[in-house]
Amino acid sequence: MTTAAPSSADLTVAFQQALRRELHVAGTAAGPRALMRAAANACRELLGQRWADTQAADASRGLKAEVRRVHYLSMEFLMGRALGNALAALKLDDALRAAFSAEGQALPDVLERENDAALGNGGLGRLAACFLDSFAELKLPSFGYGLRYQYGMFAQGVQGGRQVEAPDDWMALGNPWEVMRPELRYPVGFGGRVEVEASGARRWVPAEALVAQAYDFIVPAHHSERVSTLRQWHAQAEAPIDFAAFCRGDHQAAAAHRVAADALNWVLYPDDSTESGRVLRLKQEAFLVSASLQDLIARHLREFGSLEQLGRANAIHLNDTHPALAPAELMRLLLDEHGLSWDQAWTITRQAVSYTNHTLMPEALETWPVRLFEALLPRHLEIVYEINHRFLAQVKRQFPDDADLLRRVSLIDEGGQHGHFGGGERRVRMAALSIVASHRVNGVAALHSDLMVKTIFADYARLFPDRFHNVTNGVTPRRWLQQANPGLSTLLDGRIGTGWRHDLEELAKLKPLAADVRLGEQLLAVKRENKQRLADRIRRDLGMTVAVDSLFDVQIKRIHEYKRQLLNVLHVVARYQAIVADPRADWVPRTVVIAGKAASAYAMAKAIIQLTHDVGRVINSDPRVGDRLKLVFLPNYGVSLAETIIPAADLSEQISTAGTEASGTGNMKFALNGALTIGTWDGANIEMAQAFGEDNMFTFGLRTEQVDALKRVGYEPRHFVEQNAQLHAVMEAIARGDFSQGDSGRYRALVDRLLNQDVYLLMADFADYVKAQERVDALFRDRTAWAERVALNIAGMGMFSSDRTIQEYIDRVWSVKSLG
Ligand SMILES: *Cc1c(COP(=O)(O)O)cnc(C)c1O
């Protein structure tokens, strides 16, 4: 069945053909962009063959298969670039390096021309992308399902120190990787009403009809010929232009429905501060779910001829609650379109569906107003009510005297004071729907899963004790070590062999070598090369010079108060003040690098970006400071920027308030690349410290129990400021306008918030954070000791491969035996 692996000769031929086409179109000599497109086209041809073979193999598995076909539903897939990965997976990078240099171009320059597919916001979306890689690597029959956002989230620029957002027009010049599937088109409806037929059957008659068109993106395995698929839906209007309106000369009216349909394709997370933004978001979620499930059912019927075994043969995984309409839509399709009974349909749904929770913050738990839900999805609302009715009846039988329990666990928030939005509006709770309809629910790190069943989902955990479990996140070693850090990869290959690429646990072989001074020097030499590359990038993008031998102290992630970039900036200000007070002391020079996007409606996050720039401007231009301290903000954080920054980091900042970061995956990428972590006892930091030894991480700050205790007795941030002269001076300087040209108003709200509420306990953790930073300095002075810690960090990171994560999902969620 499988075709022979393409040889480098095959690819070279395919590449030359594709290049001729490109040049024909361009009519000029081969620039790097034409080479990039030609290479992508050549790879896509070869991947297409692997795709067909993979699908044929999966389709013939039948019901004996132990692992169900997985349908991973996610509103985000933060893929980044594809060419470097495809070339490595097809083992054709050498052939193309030669082909490019024949055209006078270097491979890295060609790879740079590809735009990132930035179809995600942060960790949740990048996790989904790492999972696609591991699906292929573990030969898992699978589809990732997402939306084909034309403008991603947004492109971040900085003007006058403030974030500015623009559409990220990543497909402006086409997307050479996608394969349109003209035969895969499904209708998706909105609005309208529910009709009852003579038989009693209910049928939804939508008012608006769209068409979902499939586009596939193929993800190759690196150690087999298997591929996995990301199937992305593109929304189109069902009807062509309104011809009558067109003839009247009203061209806008003729196309209004097309624009409305196209709006679903524009951006991830339309600003939900307006009603029309919220409507659009709910439509996007429903659209993803409906198209994906219709596709699943069509495939299942093709392979099995009937629906009884659908839940036994297929898993439907919800990446957070964004696709939580899936159980309601699956019930609708099975009941209304395929005529199954409620009990049959519910059994199948419960078997198929599983759900991963990604946040404990109650305000981040998704709910939709019943009013809006009903207007867009009237039949789904009926089904949600029926699920709820049956669920609550069961709860009542189990706990007959607990009326408050019924209120708390209901799929409907009845409003009143308990709703987060006040106003008494009734809302559908998407997490509750996901839990009730799933056979497994997991958190993403040990602490998070533990808190999940003790806090937000405590009631459900009491009702369904066997449903909840933990699967700690991971990252793909192919992208985050092999591709991002070729220098370190080659060093590891020489020392421990190449097996780590497929089995990351092999990194443990480095442990007995950690004290080898020569290995230490080699690790530091690789790090220095990577730092030089980042320094070049900083010079190119910002016109700033940083000292390559300074300590590169890095925090890159979405800008959010809980992640505490602000605590980092406060430390930078404290260090600045100390340097100015005593410039002759023996300072360990530092370059602090921050990158990350702030959600467009999140004013506080934007203020943090502005403060970072204001502080950076003052420090970086103060002649008393020189190389001792620099603060750099790199705009437009994304996967490719992360691939440049992470291998260059000496220190990884993972400093969220304990109990707030579900897992983190950035923390894993840094440690894998030989950065030491300064971190709180939060998320996966804890399991990392346990894996490579707590002494090999700079931990600080209050732990979850201490955070809770402090809040219980009444936290007074001012108290911490008054007691700490250093912190007091930092807050004073910001409040006074030292960094805002004397404008004491600019950061008043920010300072007031820290002094009065400080929800994330920056003031309480500041002193311990500064002490941990002093331990960092001390160790950095001792090159040999630092390098040994680096080796021990890398050696302990074996379990944080997404291959291990996916194997756990297979064993406990997606295998047939997980159905009990
Ligand atoms: C890994 C990654 C993240 C997640 O980072 P955290 O530090 O875990 O929040 C976000 N964005 C990108 C581009 C990433 O690569």
The ligand as an SDF file (V2000), in Angstrom:
LIG
                    3D

 15 15  0  0  0  0  0  0  0  0999 V2000
    4.5980   27.8020   23.6870 C   0  0  0  0  0  0  0  0  0  0  0  0
    3.9260   28.9920   23.1940 C   0  0  0  0  0  0  0  0  0  0  0  0
    2.9780   29.6470   23.9940 C   0  0  0  0  0  0  0  0  0  0  0  0
    2.6550   29.2060   25.4020 C   0  0  0  0  0  0  0  0  0  0  0  0
    3.5750   29.8300   26.2750 O   0  0  0  0  0  0  0  0  0  0  0  0
    3.3300   29.8940   27.8550 P   0  0  0  0  0  0  0  0  0  0  0  0
    4.5910   30.4850   28.3650 O   0  0  0  0  0  0  0  0  0  0  0  0
    3.1410   28.4850   28.3090 O   0  0  0  0  0  0  0  0  0  0  0  0
    2.1490   30.7480   28.0950 O   0  0  0  0  0  0  0  0  0  0  0  0
    2.3530   30.7630   23.5000 C   0  0  0  0  0  0  0  0  0  0  0  0
    2.6370   31.2400   22.2770 N   0  0  0  0  0  0  0  0  0  0  0  0
    3.5580   30.6550   21.4790 C   0  0  0  0  0  0  0  0  0  0  0  0
    3.8380   31.2350   20.1450 C   0  0  0  0  0  0  0  0  0  0  0  0
    4.2220   29.5120   21.9010 C   0  0  0  0  0  0  0  0  0  0  0  0
    5.1250   28.9280   21.1080 O   0  0  0  0  0  0  0  0  0  0  0  0
  1  2  1  0
  2  3  1  0
  2 14  2  0
  3  4  1  0
  3 10  2  0
  4  5  1  0
  5  6  1  0
  6  7  2  0
  6  8  1  0
  6  9  1  0
 10 11  1  0
 11 12  2  0
 12 13  1  0
 12 14  1  0
 14 15  1  0
M  END
$$$$
